[in-house]
Amino acid sequence: MTIKRVSPGPRMSGAVVHGNTVYVAGQVADTVGADVKTQTKEILAKIDGLLKGAGTDKSKLLSANIWLTDIATFNEMNAVWDAWVSAGNTPARATVEAKLAAPGLRVEIACIAAV
């Protein structure tokens, strides 16, 4: 089987396609310091682009992992997620509180989708 890398970089690729599965790396916002809603919208737009580059879309999400620096922002993040996710095609999902790689990052999202 071939492996396709979407937005490859020196440390990691934005997404990797193997077979009929695309693995999207953890995505964070470029707008460091913005609120959770703003960062979540930015991240989901990045995910849309990576999925498109892999030949798929959010309607084929299989699973998602979400990390929040403050679980008290769960409802804010969910308001954006619920408006974005494909109705009837919601993935298996986990959301946890965690310290992220840089100050000012409030959300990180990684997902797996079918192609």
C-alpha positions in Angstrom: 0.0 0.0 0.0 1.1 3.5 -0.7 1.4 6.2 1.9 0.4 9.8 1.1 1.5 12.7 3.3 -0.6 15.9 3.3 1.2 19.1 4.3 4.5 17.3 5.3 6.9 19.2 7.4 10.3 18.5 9.0 8.8 17.2 12.2 5.4 15.8 11.2 2.8 15.8 8.5 -0.6 17.5 8.8 -2.2 14.2 7.8 -1.1 10.8 6.5 -3.2 8.6 4.3 -2.7 4.8 4.4 -5.1 2.6 2.6 -8.6 4.0 3.1 -7.8 5.8 6.3 -6.5 9.3 7.0 -4.8 10.2 10.2 -4.9 13.9 11.0 -2.2 15.1 13.4 -3.1 17.2 16.4 -4.1 20.6 15.2 -3.8 23.9 17.2 -4.7 27.4 16.4 -2.3 30.0 14.9 -4.1 32.6 16.9 -2.4 31.9 20.2 -4.1 33.5 23.2 -7.5 33.7 21.5 -10.6 32.3 23.3 -11.6 28.7 23.0 -14.4 29.3 20.5 -12.0 31.2 18.2 -9.3 28.6 18.4 -11.8 25.8 17.9 -13.1 27.4 14.7 -9.6 27.9 13.4 -8.6 24.3 14.1 -11.7 22.9 12.5 -11.1 24.9 9.4 -7.5 23.4 9.3 -9.0 20.0 9.7 -11.4 20.6 6.8 -8.4 21.6 4.6 -6.4 18.6 5.6 -9.3 16.2 5.0 -9.9 17.8 1.6 -6.2 17.3 0.7 -6.5 13.7 1.7 -9.6 13.2 -0.6 -12.2 13.1 2.1 -14.3 15.3 4.4 -15.8 15.6 7.9 -18.7 13.3 7.0 -16.3 10.4 7.1 -14.8 11.1 10.5 -14.3 7.9 12.5 -12.8 9.3 15.7 -11.6 12.5 17.3 -9.5 13.4 20.3 -9.8 16.8 21.8 -7.6 18.3 24.5 -8.6 21.5 26.4 -6.3 23.3 28.8 -9.4 24.1 31.0 -12.3 21.6 31.0 -14.5 24.4 32.2 -14.5 25.6 28.5 -16.0 22.3 27.4 -19.4 23.9 26.5 -17.8 26.7 24.5 -15.8 24.2 22.5 -18.8 22.0 22.0 -20.9 25.0 20.7 -18.4 25.3 17.8 -18.0 21.6 17.3 -21.7 20.9 17.2 -22.2 23.6 14.5 -19.3 22.1 12.5 -19.7 18.3 12.8 -21.7 16.5 10.0 -25.1 15.6 11.4 -25.7 11.9 11.5 -22.0 11.2 10.9 -20.6 12.1 14.3 -17.4 10.3 15.2 -16.4 8.4 18.3 -14.8 11.2 20.5 -12.9 11.8 23.7 -12.3 15.2 25.3 -9.9 15.7 28.2 -8.2 18.4 30.1 -4.4 18.6 29.4 -1.5 21.0 29.5 -0.7 21.8 25.8 2.7 22.4 24.2 2.7 26.2 24.3 1.2 28.9 26.5 -1.9 30.5 25.0 -3.0 27.3 23.2 -6.4 26.3 24.6 -7.5 23.5 22.3 -5.9 20.7 20.3 -7.8 18.3 18.0 -6.6 15.2 16.2 -8.9 12.9 14.2 -9.1 9.8 12.0 -11.3 9.6 8.9 -12.2 7.1 6.1 -11.2 8.1 2.6 
